[in-house]
Amino acid sequence: MIDYFVNATDFVEYKAGQVVFEEGTVGDQMYAIKEGEVEIIHQGKSVEVLGPGQFFGEMSLVDNAPHSAAAVAKSDCKLVLVNRHRFLFMVQETPTFALEVMHVMSERIRKMTDMLY
């Protein structure tokens, strides 16, 4: 996996335990983890813990639907916020970024499917 945001200087800091977003809320950006860990929680259950170089919240940029899970800072974090404009620019200018987003989404769908059956 390529860390597309490793050199980003525009990040927001979250403290451990701070909610990044709630399940069911409307999202207009995705988040890339520069430092720290973020826990993804669906219906009160921990689904995944993400670390530096990983991203989350991308589905809201792709389908304009509310967040399917909550995201909570598991440790103090530095997160790069990627709005729709930046996302579309990266997809257009860096096709490997688009492929990485699709790859991550596919992995998450397969993981959720395995959890159901």
Order of alpha helices (4+ residues) and beta strands (2+ residues): beta-beta-beta-beta-beta-beta-alpha-beta-beta-alpha-alpha
